Amino acid sequence: MKGHLVQQAIRGFSKTRSIFKNVPKYDDADLMAGRLNHDIYTAKRLKTDFQWSEQSSAQKEKEHQERIEKVLRLTAVLQGALFLAGIGAAGTLYLKWPQVKAWWVKGDSKLDDTIIEKLKSQRQKKAATEIPFIPADQQPSSVPGVYYWGRDESGKPQKFPLRVTQFDGQYVRDVALTDLKKNLAIDNKGDLLQWGDNGCEPLLCDQDLIKVKISNYVAYCLNRRGEILIVPLEEEILRRHHSDFKRSLLTPWKKACRYNWKLPTDELFNKGEKIVDFDVGKEHLVCSTNWKKAYSCATGLQPLENSKSKGQFGVPELSQFDPYPECHELHDIELLNYSVVGDKVIKRNITKIACGDYHTLAIDDAGDLYSFGLNTYGQLGQPISYDTECVPFPKRVTSGNAHFPRDSLVRYFDIHCSGNASYAGVKPHRVKHVVNNKFVDLSSEKTDVVYFSFGNGLNGELGNGHYKHSQNEPTKIKFEMQASNPLVKEWSCGSNHNMCKLENDEVVTWGLNDFGQLGNGKKIKSCKPMSIPKILEPGSTYEENVAILSSPKKRLLLGPNQHIKAGNNSSCIFWSKN
């Protein structure tokens, strides 16, 4: 078998050899013979190999730009290196300044004990000048009155709560802090006072006022009859024009002031309806009545320059595309006061309202939260977009529900607003518990309370531990945890800072602090609530004051008659009998 296979292979090879027999054969020498000679070999290259192709103007411009970019990058790197080196040199010079000073003066860089003691004494003197000395003849903090801190009349910072001597021993009903030279207060008789560093003077008497707010250079005062009085702060002639002094039958021996400039309500209010609460923004006012309805209007004697509605009135006909409304003309916020269920219009009961600079919040008796106005920073709790920058109608806020389980019924019970931020208190309830207790008032039940914030927090206004430009999703305010979540008894909002009086009577503040308005003796802003040191007492020594300011246990605790108030760049504490 093997022999047969070998024979077949030999036959196949013989056939292949016959095929290549007639193929012509060439030698390499024959192929290159025409170019072979006895000359020296030199390599030959075409001159065109070294010629660059012509570039277009666009290519030349691009190449030029790339070169410039490289030079600029190298320059930036060198500048950054020099900047870092300069910072390092400056820091080293600051830390080694005593040695440098000694070397420059004495030619010796060694420090002796006398120089160290001198530096310590200089620091103590500087700190002593910053901590105010309270005269021993001044009234102690146990005596009723008013304490003020923040920006003073001259525009300088006042970092510690100091007593306003003209209110010593007095109770006041309310206080309004302004950026003007004079602040406002309502004394225990209900008279409107104007006060400052140089004294206190009456502004409007015999009106039985209980609340005062300032908007667009006009004071708005609520009296016990449910009326809002309009009091211009810079137009004394207008105040006199609307004032009339007459004798009463009950007190014929003296004249009483009758002030007739009031917010007009006759055309909108029902019989027996009166105002029970109100709040103001920069250019708008929102009030609520005993009929659980809300109304809004523009404030001021005239609109500010280039005034434009941002939806803060809650009326679609007064949007950013419509003419600005007349000042002091009340408008019924119908889309807030009423709701449509099926084919029926049902009245909604509004229990609380709050105003920021150009936005408004409202709560109804069902615990639902509504917002309208400017939403540039997410202060409405709505998504931030071009379409929702200004919302001219009430819109329900539901974004806070994501913080609780699905079977929770989220009910809002408290709202407040600073300039461009919002704050809301929430009491979550289990749906099963609500169903089983249909006839129980859940608002009176004790449950975990959560406080949310949303809006502009660039200066720490949100109190959530972050400095954020915009925040439309509600975030939890970082109150210090005690045995349970602290309940806020009283809340006051300034433009960029906030004050709270907790259930344990402790006062906490957060936000901007460039004028010392947080009351902690510093000018550093805070992004979460922090305690205020105790008030400095009369006659206390420097060492005692330092011990109070440095001890975290010596916190400011207020009594039941003491209240807090925050302004644009200032804060105060006052005593009230109510």
Beta strands, then each sheet from edge to edge (+ up, - down):
strand 1: 146-151
strand 2: 157-163
strand 3: 172-176
strand 4: 183-187
strand 5: 192-196
strand 6: 199-204
strand 7: 209-215
strand 8: 218-223
strand 9: 228-232
strand 10: 243-247
strand 11: 255-259
strand 12: 275-280
strand 13: 284-289
strand 14: 294-298
strand 15: 331-332
strand 16: 338-341
strand 17: 344-347
strand 18: 350-355
strand 19: 359-364
strand 20: 369-374
strand 21: 390-396
strand 22: 408-417
strand 23: 421-430
strand 24: 450-455
strand 25: 475-476
strand 26: 488-493
strand 27: 497-502
strand 28: 507-511
strand 29: 526-531
strand 30: 562-566
strand 31: 570-575
sheet 1: 2+ 1- 31+ 30-
sheet 2: 3+ 4- 5+ 6-
sheet 3: 7+ 8- 9+
sheet 4: 10+ 11-
sheet 5: 12+ 13- 14+ 15-
sheet 6: 16+ 17-
sheet 7: 18+ 19- 20+ 21-
sheet 8: 22+ 23- 24+ 25-
sheet 9: 26+ 27- 28+ 29-
end
